[in-house]
Amino acid sequence: MKKENINGLQLFYVLVGFEIGTAIILGIGSGAKQDAWLATLISMLCGLILMGVFTQLSLYYPNDTLFSMLPKIIGKYLSYPITLILIIYLIYIAATVCRDFGELISSTMLVRTPTVVIIASFMVLIIYCLRGGVEAFGRMGEVIFPIYFISLIVLWVLLLNVDDFTLKNLTPVMGNGLKPIVKEVYPGIINFPFGEMIIIMMFMPYLNNKQIIRKVGMFVILIGGLILTINSIFVLCVLGPAIYDENWFPFFTATQMVSIADFLERFDALVILMMVSGVFFKVGGCTFGAAVGISHLVKLNQTKSVLLGLGTIITPLSLLIATNLVEYLEIAYDYLIPYLFAPLQLILPIILLCIAFIRKKFNLEKSST
C-alpha cells in the first residue's frame, strides 16, 4: 500500500484552520477588557516557544506520532495511561467544538433544527473526509483556507464601515494593569488555542519533507496568532470592551452591525461559513489524532473502522458534556483548562523533550524496551 503524504503547505493550511477554529468566534482574552488583543499577542509569543518544543520532539522521532514516540521516551508501561488520557482529551475537544458549532448554528440560522441533527450531519461530513485519508484532509485545506482568508479580509474591511467603530475602545492600553492580561494569557489563551497545537505531532509521519516541520509550525503560530490579534482589535473597536466581555460570540455580533446604505446587510452569514470551515479542521484534526491513538493502543494498522466509532461517540458526547453553553464553558475554563489541558499541553511535552534529549545525548534508546 502506498504511504499517504501531505506537503508543508497543506499542513500549514490545515493547522492554521485548526488553530483559529472556534477561537476567532469566541471572545478569547475578554477578561483583559480592552487589552484582549495584547493578551492574545503575548500568548502567541509563548506559543512560538511551545511550538519549538513540539517540533523538536517530532524531529527527534520523525517517523512517529506523539502516541508511538511515548513508549520510546518513557517506556511501554508508563505510556499506556498517558496515551489513554490523551485520547480522552482529544475526543473531549472534538465534542466541545461540535457543541460550539451546534449552539451557534441553532441559535442563528437553523433555529428550528435540533442541535443533535446539526452536529450529527457535520460529523458525517468529517468522518467521510477522514476515511479518505490524510491526503484528502490536506487537499481540503488547500481548497478551503484561501476562501476562508479572503472572507476574513472582507469582513474586516466591512467592520471599518460600522458607525460605532472607534480606536478609542482600545484605550487606555493596560489601563487595568498587567494582572488581568497575565490571567488571560495563562491558563487561558496559551492553552486555547496555542497549546492545542500539540496536534501537529500527529501529522509528522505523513509530512513528505520532515525537515520543514519547525518552519511550518512557527508560521502556523505566527499567522494564526496575528489573525486572532487583529480580529480582536476590530471586534473591540466595534463593540467596546464591555460588550466584548459579555458576549459569547462577539465576532458574530460585530458583523451583524454591518450595514452599507441600508441595503447590503446580513454579512454574518460569512461568519457562519468561517465557523463551519474552522470547526471542520479542528474537529477533523482531533478526531484524526484520537483515531491514531486508539489504533496504536489496540495495535491496528488502519484507522477507518476507528473513525466510524468515534463519529458515533463524539455526537452524543457533545450534547452530554453540559446542559447549556454557559455551563460547559465555565467547566472548561474553571477546571479543565488549568487542571487537564495545561498539564497535557504544556508540562508533558516539556518533560518528554527533556527525557528525549537525555536519551539521544547518551544513546539510551534501548533502555525503554
C-alpha positions as CSV (number, residue, x, y, z in Angstrom):
1,M,0.0,0.0,0.0
2,K,1.3,3.4,-0.9
3,K,2.0,5.6,2.1
4,E,0.0,8.8,2.3
5,N,1.8,12.1,2.4
6,I,1.0,15.7,2.7
7,N,3.2,18.7,1.8
8,G,4.2,21.5,4.1
9,L,1.7,24.0,2.5
10,Q,-1.2,21.5,3.1
11,L,-0.2,21.0,6.7
12,F,0.1,24.8,7.1
13,Y,-3.5,25.3,5.8
14,V,-4.9,22.5,8.0
15,L,-3.2,23.7,11.2
16,V,-4.0,27.4,10.8
17,G,-7.6,26.4,10.3
18,F,-7.3,24.2,13.4
19,E,-5.7,26.9,15.4
20,I,-8.2,29.6,14.5
21,G,-11.1,27.2,14.7
22,T,-13.7,28.4,17.2
23,A,-11.2,30.8,18.8
24,I,-12.0,33.5,16.3
25,I,-15.7,33.3,17.1
26,L,-15.4,33.2,20.8
27,G,-14.2,36.2,22.8
28,I,-10.8,35.0,23.9
29,G,-9.0,37.3,26.3
30,S,-12.2,39.0,27.2
31,G,-11.2,39.2,30.9
32,A,-8.5,41.7,29.9
33,K,-11.1,44.1,28.6
34,Q,-9.6,46.5,26.0
35,D,-6.3,44.7,26.3
36,A,-7.7,41.4,24.9
37,W,-5.7,41.8,21.8
38,L,-2.5,42.3,23.8
39,A,-3.2,39.1,25.8
40,T,-3.6,37.3,22.5
41,L,-0.3,38.7,21.2
42,I,1.7,37.8,24.3
43,S,0.1,34.3,24.2
44,M,1.2,34.0,20.5
45,L,4.9,34.7,21.6
46,C,4.6,32.0,24.3
47,G,3.0,29.7,21.6
48,L,6.1,30.1,19.5
49,I,8.2,28.7,22.3
50,L,5.8,25.9,22.9
51,M,5.8,25.0,19.1
52,G,9.6,24.8,19.4
53,V,9.1,22.0,22.0
54,F,6.5,20.2,19.8
55,T,8.6,20.3,16.7
56,Q,11.9,19.3,18.4
57,L,10.2,16.2,19.7
58,S,9.0,15.4,16.2
59,L,12.5,15.9,14.8
60,Y,13.9,13.5,17.4
61,Y,11.3,10.9,16.3
62,P,10.5,11.9,12.7
63,N,8.6,8.6,11.9
64,D,6.4,8.6,15.0
65,T,3.3,10.3,16.1
66,L,3.0,11.5,19.7
67,F,1.5,8.2,20.7
68,S,4.1,6.0,19.1
69,M,7.0,8.0,20.5
70,L,5.7,7.8,24.1
71,P,6.9,4.2,24.6
72,K,10.3,5.1,23.2
73,I,10.7,8.0,25.6
74,I,9.1,6.9,28.9
75,G,8.7,3.2,28.4
76,K,5.9,0.9,27.4
77,Y,4.0,0.6,30.7
78,L,4.1,4.2,31.7
79,S,2.9,5.3,28.2
80,Y,-0.4,3.3,28.4
81,P,-2.2,5.6,30.9
82,I,-0.9,8.8,29.3
83,T,-2.0,7.5,25.9
84,L,-5.5,6.8,27.2
85,I,-5.7,10.3,28.8
86,L,-4.6,11.9,25.6
87,I,-7.2,10.1,23.6
88,I,-9.9,11.2,26.0
89,Y,-8.6,14.7,25.8
90,L,-8.8,14.8,22.0
91,I,-12.3,13.3,22.0
92,Y,-13.4,15.9,24.5
93,I,-12.0,18.8,22.5
94,A,-13.8,17.5,19.4
95,A,-17.0,17.2,21.3
96,T,-16.8,20.7,22.8
97,V,-16.0,22.3,19.4
98,C,-19.0,20.4,17.9
99,R,-21.1,21.9,20.8
100,D,-19.9,25.4,20.0
101,F,-20.8,24.9,16.3
102,G,-24.2,23.4,17.1
103,E,-25.1,26.2,19.5
104,L,-24.1,28.9,17.1
105,I,-25.9,27.4,14.1
106,S,-29.1,26.5,16.1
107,S,-29.3,30.0,17.6
108,T,-28.7,32.0,14.5
109,M,-29.6,30.2,11.2
110,L,-31.4,26.9,11.8
111,V,-33.4,27.9,14.9
112,R,-36.0,25.1,14.5
113,T,-33.5,22.4,13.7
114,P,-32.5,20.2,16.7
115,T,-28.8,20.7,17.7
116,V,-28.2,16.9,17.5
117,V,-29.2,16.9,13.8
118,I,-26.8,19.8,13.1
119,I,-23.9,18.1,14.9
120,A,-24.5,14.6,13.5
121,S,-24.7,15.9,9.9
122,F,-21.5,17.7,10.3
123,M,-19.8,14.7,11.9
124,V,-20.8,12.6,8.9
125,L,-19.1,15.0,6.6
126,I,-15.9,15.0,8.7
127,I,-15.7,11.2,9.0
128,Y,-16.3,10.8,5.3
129,C,-13.3,13.1,4.6
130,L,-11.0,11.5,7.1
131,R,-11.8,8.0,5.8
132,G,-10.4,9.2,2.5
133,G,-7.1,9.5,4.2
134,V,-4.8,12.3,5.4
135,E,-4.1,13.4,1.8
136,A,-7.8,14.2,1.3
137,F,-7.8,16.1,4.6
138,G,-4.7,18.1,3.4
139,R,-6.3,18.9,0.0
140,M,-9.4,20.2,1.8
141,G,-7.1,22.7,3.5
142,E,-5.8,23.8,0.1
143,V,-9.3,24.4,-1.1
144,I,-11.0,25.9,2.0
145,F,-8.3,28.1,3.6
146,P,-7.8,30.6,0.8
147,I,-11.5,31.2,0.7
148,Y,-11.6,31.4,4.5
149,F,-8.8,34.1,4.5
150,I,-10.4,36.2,1.7
151,S,-13.7,36.1,3.6
152,L,-12.0,37.3,6.8
153,I,-10.3,40.2,5.0
154,V,-13.7,41.2,3.5
155,L,-15.3,41.2,7.0
156,W,-12.5,43.3,8.5
157,V,-13.0,45.9,5.7
158,L,-16.7,45.9,6.3
159,L,-16.2,46.4,10.1
160,L,-14.3,49.6,9.3
161,N,-17.6,51.0,7.9
162,V,-19.6,50.4,11.1
163,D,-20.7,53.7,12.6
164,D,-19.6,52.7,16.1
165,F,-16.1,51.7,15.0
166,T,-13.6,53.7,17.1
167,L,-10.0,53.2,18.2
168,K,-10.9,54.8,21.5
169,N,-12.3,51.4,22.6
170,L,-8.7,50.2,22.8
171,T,-7.7,52.8,25.3
172,P,-6.3,53.1,27.9
173,V,-3.7,50.4,27.0
174,M,-3.0,48.4,30.1
175,G,-5.4,50.7,32.0
176,N,-6.2,47.9,34.4
177,G,-2.6,46.9,34.9
178,L,-0.7,43.8,33.9
179,K,-2.5,41.3,36.2
180,P,-5.7,40.8,34.0
181,I,-3.6,40.3,30.9
182,V,-1.4,37.7,32.7
183,K,-4.6,35.9,33.9
184,E,-5.9,35.7,30.4
185,V,-2.6,34.5,29.0
186,Y,-2.3,31.7,31.5
187,P,-4.0,29.4,31.8
188,G,-6.4,30.7,29.2
189,I,-5.2,31.7,25.7
190,I,-1.8,29.9,25.9
191,N,-3.8,26.6,26.2
192,F,-6.7,27.6,24.0
193,P,-5.8,27.7,21.1
194,F,-2.0,27.7,21.2
195,G,-1.5,24.7,23.5
196,E,-3.8,22.6,21.3
197,M,-1.2,22.8,18.5
198,I,0.3,19.7,20.1
199,I,-1.9,18.1,17.3
200,I,1.0,18.9,14.9
201,M,2.8,15.8,16.3
202,M,0.1,13.6,14.9
203,F,0.9,14.6,11.3
204,M,4.7,14.4,11.4
205,P,5.0,10.8,9.9
206,Y,2.8,12.0,6.9
207,L,4.9,15.1,6.1
208,N,6.8,14.5,2.8
209,N,9.7,16.8,3.9
210,K,10.1,16.3,7.6
211,Q,12.9,18.9,7.9
212,I,10.5,21.7,7.4
213,I,8.2,20.8,10.3
214,R,9.6,23.6,12.5
215,K,9.3,26.2,9.8
216,V,5.7,25.2,9.2
217,G,4.9,25.1,12.9
218,M,6.3,28.5,13.6
219,F,4.4,30.1,10.7
220,V,1.2,28.4,11.9
221,I,1.6,30.0,15.3
222,L,2.7,33.4,13.9
223,I,0.0,33.7,11.2
224,G,-2.8,32.3,13.3
225,G,-1.8,34.4,16.3
226,L,-1.7,37.6,14.2
227,I,-5.1,36.8,12.7
228,L,-6.7,36.4,16.2
229,T,-4.9,39.5,17.4
230,I,-6.1,41.7,14.5
231,N,-9.6,40.2,14.7
232,S,-9.8,41.1,18.5
233,I,-8.8,44.7,17.6
234,F,-11.5,45.0,15.0
235,V,-14.2,43.5,17.2
236,L,-13.2,45.6,20.2
237,C,-13.3,48.8,18.1
238,V,-16.8,48.0,17.1
239,L,-18.4,46.6,20.3
240,G,-16.2,48.0,23.0
241,P,-14.7,46.0,25.9
242,A,-17.9,45.7,27.9
243,I,-20.0,44.0,25.2
244,Y,-16.9,42.0,24.1
245,D,-16.6,40.6,27.6
246,E,-20.3,39.7,28.0
247,N,-21.0,38.3,24.5
248,W,-20.3,34.6,23.8
249,F,-19.9,35.2,20.1
250,P,-18.6,38.8,19.8
251,F,-17.3,38.5,16.2
252,F,-20.7,37.3,15.0
253,T,-22.4,40.2,16.9
254,A,-20.0,42.8,15.5
255,T,-20.6,41.5,11.9
256,Q,-24.4,41.9,12.4
257,M,-23.9,45.6,12.8
258,V,-22.5,46.0,9.3
259,S,-24.9,47.8,7.0
260,I,-24.0,49.5,3.8
261,A,-26.5,52.1,2.6
262,D,-29.2,50.2,4.4
263,F,-29.1,47.7,1.5
264,L,-26.2,45.4,1.9
265,E,-26.6,43.6,5.3
266,R,-26.5,40.2,6.9
267,F,-22.8,39.6,6.3
268,D,-22.9,37.5,9.5
269,A,-23.6,34.6,7.1
270,L,-19.9,34.8,6.2
271,V,-19.0,34.3,9.9
272,I,-21.2,31.2,9.9
273,L,-19.3,29.9,6.8
274,M,-16.0,30.7,8.5
275,M,-17.2,28.9,11.6
276,V,-18.0,25.8,9.5
277,S,-14.6,25.8,8.0
278,G,-12.7,26.3,11.2
279,V,-14.7,23.7,13.1
280,F,-14.1,21.2,10.2
281,F,-10.4,21.4,10.6
282,K,-10.5,21.4,14.4
283,V,-12.9,18.5,14.9
284,G,-11.2,16.7,12.0
285,G,-7.7,17.2,13.5
286,C,-8.8,16.0,17.0
287,T,-10.8,13.1,15.6
288,F,-7.8,12.0,13.4
289,G,-5.5,12.3,16.4
290,A,-7.8,10.2,18.6
291,A,-8.1,7.6,15.9
292,V,-4.3,7.4,15.6
293,G,-4.1,7.0,19.3
294,I,-6.7,4.2,19.5
295,S,-5.2,2.4,16.6
296,H,-1.8,2.5,18.3
297,L,-3.3,1.4,21.7
298,V,-5.0,-1.7,20.3
299,K,-2.4,-2.3,17.6
300,L,-4.5,-1.7,14.5
301,N,-2.9,-1.0,11.1
302,Q,-5.7,1.3,9.9
303,T,-8.0,4.0,11.4
304,K,-11.1,3.7,9.1
305,S,-13.1,1.5,11.5
306,V,-12.0,3.6,14.5
307,L,-13.2,6.8,12.8
308,L,-16.7,5.3,12.4
309,G,-16.8,4.5,16.1
310,L,-15.5,8.0,17.1
311,G,-18.2,9.6,14.9
312,T,-20.9,7.8,16.9
313,I,-19.3,8.7,20.2
314,I,-18.5,12.4,19.7
315,T,-22.0,13.4,18.6
316,P,-23.9,12.4,21.7
317,L,-20.9,13.4,24.0
318,S,-21.1,16.9,22.6
319,L,-24.7,17.2,24.0
320,L,-23.9,15.4,27.3
321,I,-20.9,17.5,28.4
322,A,-23.2,20.1,29.9
323,T,-26.9,21.2,29.9
324,N,-26.1,24.5,28.1
325,L,-23.3,26.5,26.5
326,V,-22.7,28.7,29.6
327,E,-22.3,25.7,31.9
328,Y,-19.8,23.8,29.8
329,L,-17.7,26.9,29.1
330,E,-17.5,27.6,32.8
331,I,-16.4,24.0,33.4
332,A,-13.8,24.2,30.7
333,Y,-12.3,27.5,31.9
334,D,-12.5,26.8,35.6
335,Y,-11.4,23.2,35.8
336,L,-10.4,21.5,32.5
337,I,-8.0,24.1,31.1
338,P,-5.9,24.7,34.3
339,Y,-6.0,21.1,35.6
340,L,-6.1,18.9,32.5
341,F,-5.2,20.8,29.4
342,A,-2.2,22.7,30.9
343,P,-0.5,19.5,32.2
344,L,-1.1,17.7,28.8
345,Q,-0.3,20.6,26.5
346,L,2.4,22.4,28.4
347,I,4.0,20.3,31.1
348,L,4.0,16.9,29.5
349,P,5.7,17.9,26.2
350,I,8.5,19.8,28.1
351,I,9.1,16.7,30.3
352,L,9.1,14.4,27.2
353,L,11.6,16.7,25.5
354,C,14.0,16.7,28.5
355,I,13.9,12.9,28.7
356,A,14.2,12.5,24.9
357,F,17.2,14.9,24.9
358,I,18.9,12.8,27.6
359,R,18.2,9.6,25.7
360,K,19.6,11.0,22.5
361,K,22.6,12.5,24.2
362,F,23.6,9.4,26.0
363,N,22.2,6.8,23.5
364,L,19.7,5.3,25.9
365,E,17.1,4.4,23.3
366,K,17.3,0.6,24.0
367,S,16.6,1.0,27.7
368,S,12.9,1.9,27.0
369,T,12.4,-1.6,25.7
